[in-house]
Amino acid sequence: MTGTFFEDGWRVRPSVVGHAFYDELDLQDIVYPHWVVSFIAEGRVETQVGHLTQTAGKGQVMLHAPHLPFSERSDRDGNHRWFVVEAANAHGMDLFRLYPVGEVTTIANPGPYVQAFDQLMDAWNGREGLFREMEIASLCRLLLFYLLRSWELAGSAPRALPSSKNDERFQQIVTYLSAKLDEKISREQLAELVHMNANYLDRIFAEKFRLTPMQLLRELRLRKAKRLLEQSELPLAQIAAQCGMGDAAYVSRQFAKSYGVTPGAYREQAKRANQDYYGR
């Protein structure tokens, strides 16, 4: 699972946080505008979305997609820790469109998940404070990390019901770009990858993410160059080769244009920033 899009963080915005207890359950065609993340603390549930019916039990998360009706049924008592959340990166790419976590996922280590959720519940129900929103967002990110990590450990099987063909295509493009930053890539090659006209792909991709696939490729390459400047002593020519950016002069021009500082100056700034505080 590629981690490229995590570099700049995610905007995580919960709209509902709850702890539901029930003797039996019969929810029909429920729809939410954002993702529903429902952890089964106790119980066993039959969940249905469209033609897909699955059974989820204790220690598992049911993940329901936005605007897609779902049903949940159970003839026994149980309780769920659940929240409704919107999570997107700086380009507006939805977290679970890029990482298509399955409809039912077993949490690898339920203890920390439950502890983080209970902290989230306390913060959600607590009084307003200066840092309340920061605490809530941080705990939601932690819960989403536990879910993503569990999905990855289980083999990263994709959702059975993707929301749209375009979402699948966009995910395919981003994954492809992230894996091949050091290779020569053309817009025609990307269009052929998803069986679309290049001009049409540029337009619909930009409508969703505010930049074309080739503009995204340039940004991903520059971010990789930035990381290598921070974390290695590689000469700029080698960084250029690893980032698919031609030669050192080209990297230097593009880096300065995007970040307002030359690669050499940025590397020195990074070195100074990483010095041990007490060793100065």
C-alpha positions in Angstrom: 0.0 0.0 0.0 1.5 3.3 -1.1 1.9 6.0 1.5 2.6 8.9 -0.8 -0.5 10.9 -0.1 0.0 10.8 3.7 2.9 13.2 3.5 0.8 16.4 3.7 -1.7 14.9 6.2 -5.4 14.6 6.0 -8.4 16.8 6.8 -10.4 14.6 9.2 -13.8 15.9 10.2 -16.2 13.8 12.2 -19.9 14.7 12.3 -21.3 12.0 14.6 -19.6 10.0 17.4 -21.7 7.5 19.3 -21.8 4.4 21.5 -24.9 2.4 20.6 -26.4 -0.4 22.8 -29.3 -2.6 21.6 -31.2 -5.8 22.4 -31.8 -6.5 18.7 -31.1 -4.5 15.5 -33.1 -3.9 12.4 -31.8 -0.9 10.4 -33.1 -0.6 6.8 -31.6 1.5 4.0 -29.7 3.9 6.2 -27.8 6.7 4.3 -25.1 9.1 5.5 -23.3 11.8 3.6 -19.9 10.6 4.9 -18.2 7.3 5.8 -19.7 5.4 8.7 -17.0 3.5 10.8 -18.8 1.1 13.2 -16.7 -1.1 15.5 -18.6 -4.1 17.0 -17.6 -4.2 20.7 -20.2 -7.0 21.4 -22.6 -8.8 19.1 -23.0 -10.3 15.6 -24.5 -8.3 12.7 -25.6 -9.1 9.2 -24.9 -6.1 7.1 -26.2 -5.6 3.5 -25.3 -3.1 0.8 -26.9 -3.6 -2.5 -26.5 -7.3 -3.5 -23.7 -7.8 -1.0 -24.5 -9.4 2.4 -21.8 -10.0 5.0 -21.6 -11.0 8.6 -19.6 -9.0 11.1 -18.8 -9.9 14.7 -16.9 -8.7 17.8 -13.7 -6.9 17.1 -14.6 -6.1 13.5 -15.4 -2.7 11.8 -18.2 -2.2 9.3 -17.3 0.6 6.9 -20.3 2.1 5.1 -19.7 4.4 2.1 -21.3 7.8 1.7 -24.6 8.1 -0.1 -25.0 4.3 -0.4 -27.9 2.8 1.5 -27.0 0.0 4.0 -28.9 -2.3 6.3 -27.9 -3.9 9.6 -29.7 -6.7 11.4 -29.1 -8.7 14.6 -31.3 -10.9 16.7 -29.1 -10.6 19.8 -27.9 -7.8 22.0 -24.8 -5.9 21.2 -23.0 -2.6 21.2 -21.1 -0.6 18.6 -18.6 2.3 18.9 -19.2 4.2 15.8 -18.5 7.6 14.1 -19.3 9.3 10.9 -16.2 11.0 9.3 -15.0 12.9 6.2 -11.3 12.4 5.4 -9.6 13.9 2.4 -6.1 15.1 1.5 -5.1 18.5 0.2 -6.2 17.7 -3.3 -9.7 16.6 -2.1 -8.9 12.9 -2.6 -11.1 10.8 -0.3 -9.1 8.6 2.1 -11.1 5.4 1.4 -11.2 6.0 -2.3 -7.5 5.9 -2.4 -7.3 3.0 0.1 -10.5 1.0 -0.6 -10.8 -0.7 2.8 -13.3 -3.6 2.7 -16.8 -3.4 4.0 -15.8 -5.6 7.0 -12.3 -5.5 8.6 -11.0 -7.2 11.7 -9.1 -4.8 13.9 -5.7 -6.4 14.6 -5.4 -5.1 18.1 -8.8 -4.1 19.5 -7.5 -2.8 22.9 -5.9 0.4 21.7 -8.7 1.0 19.2 -11.3 0.9 22.0 -9.1 3.1 24.2 -8.7 5.7 21.5 -12.5 5.6 20.7 -13.4 6.1 24.4 -11.0 9.1 24.5 -12.7 10.4 21.4 -16.2 10.0 23.0 -15.1 11.9 26.1 -13.7 14.7 24.0 -16.8 14.8 21.8 -19.1 15.0 24.8 -16.8 17.3 26.8 -17.0 21.0 27.2 -15.7 23.4 24.6 -12.0 24.1 25.0 -9.2 25.8 23.1 -7.8 22.5 21.9 -10.9 20.3 21.7 -11.1 20.2 17.9 -7.5 19.3 17.7 -7.9 16.5 20.1 -11.0 15.1 18.3 -9.3 15.3 14.9 -6.1 13.6 16.3 -8.1 10.7 17.8 -10.1 10.2 14.6 -6.9 10.0 12.7 -5.6 7.4 15.1 -8.7 5.3 14.7 -8.5 5.5 11.0 -4.8 4.5 11.2 -5.7 1.4 13.2 -8.4 0.5 10.6 -6.0 1.0 7.7 -3.2 -0.8 9.4 -5.5 -3.8 10.2 -6.7 -3.8 6.6 -3.1 -3.8 5.3 -2.0 -6.6 7.6 -5.0 -8.7 6.4 -3.9 -8.4 2.8 -5.5 -5.1 1.6 -8.4 -6.8 -0.1 -10.4 -4.0 -1.9 -14.0 -3.2 -1.3 -16.5 -5.4 -3.2 -18.6 -2.4 -4.1 -16.6 0.6 -5.4 -18.6 3.8 -5.6 -17.9 4.7 -9.2 -15.8 3.7 -12.2 -14.0 7.1 -12.1 -13.0 6.6 -8.5 -11.4 3.2 -9.5 -9.6 4.9 -12.4 -8.3 7.8 -10.2 -7.1 5.3 -7.6 -5.3 3.3 -10.4 -3.6 6.5 -11.7 -2.4 7.7 -8.3 -1.1 4.2 -7.4 0.7 4.0 -10.8 2.3 7.4 -10.4 3.4 6.7 -6.9 5.1 3.5 -7.9 6.9 4.9 -11.0 8.2 8.3 -10.0 11.6 7.5 -11.4 10.3 6.5 -14.9 9.3 8.5 -17.9 5.5 8.9 -18.0 3.3 10.7 -20.5 -0.3 11.9 -20.3 -1.1 9.6 -23.2 0.3 6.7 -21.3 -1.9 7.5 -18.3 -5.0 7.9 -20.5 -4.3 4.5 -22.1 -3.9 2.9 -18.6 -7.5 3.8 -17.8 -8.9 3.5 -21.3 -9.8 7.2 -21.6 -9.2 10.1 -23.9 -6.2 12.2 -22.5 -8.0 15.5 -22.7 -11.1 14.1 -21.0 -9.0 12.5 -18.3 -7.3 15.8 -17.6 -10.6 17.6 -17.3 -12.4 15.1 -14.9 -9.3 14.6 -12.8 -8.8 18.3 -12.4 -12.5 18.8 -11.5 -12.0 16.4 -8.6 -8.5 17.2 -7.5 -7.8 20.7 -8.8 -4.8 19.6 -10.9 -4.2 17.2 -13.8 -2.5 13.8 -13.5 0.8 15.3 -15.0 0.7 18.2 -12.5 0.2 15.7 -9.7 3.1 13.7 -11.0 5.3 16.8 -10.9 4.2 17.5 -7.3 4.8 14.0 -6.2 8.3 14.0 -7.7 9.1 17.3 -6.0 7.9 15.9 -2.6 10.2 12.9 -3.1 13.1 15.2 -3.9 12.3 17.1 -0.7 12.4 14.0 1.4 15.7 12.8 -0.1 17.2 16.2 0.6 16.1 15.9 4.2 17.0 12.3 4.8 20.1 11.6 2.6 23.4 12.9 1.4 22.8 11.9 -2.2 24.1 14.4 -4.8 21.4 16.3 -6.6 22.1 14.4 -9.8 21.2 11.1 -8.1 18.1 12.6 -6.6 17.0 13.8 -10.0 17.4 10.3 -11.3 15.4 8.7 -8.5 12.6 11.3 -8.9 12.4 11.0 -12.7 13.3 14.7 -13.1 16.1 14.6 -15.7 19.2 16.4 -14.4 20.3 18.4 -11.4 19.8 21.7 -13.1 16.1 20.9 -13.8 15.5 19.8 -10.3 17.1 22.9 -8.9 14.9 25.2 -11.1 11.7 23.4 -10.3 12.4 23.1 -6.6 13.2 26.8 -6.3 10.1 27.7 -8.3 7.9 25.6 -6.0 9.5 26.1 -2.6 11.2 29.5 -3.0 14.6 28.0 -2.0 17.4 26.1 -3.8 17.8 22.4 -3.0 21.2 23.1 -1.5 19.9 25.8 0.8 16.9 23.6 1.7 19.2 20.7 2.7 21.3 23.0 4.9 18.1 24.3 6.6 16.9 20.7 7.2 20.3 19.8 8.7 20.2 22.7 11.1 16.6 21.9 12.0 17.5 18.2 12.8 20.4 19.0 15.0 20.0 17.8 18.6 18.5 20.7 20.6 20.8 20.2 23.6 23.8 19.6 21.4 23.9 23.2 20.0 
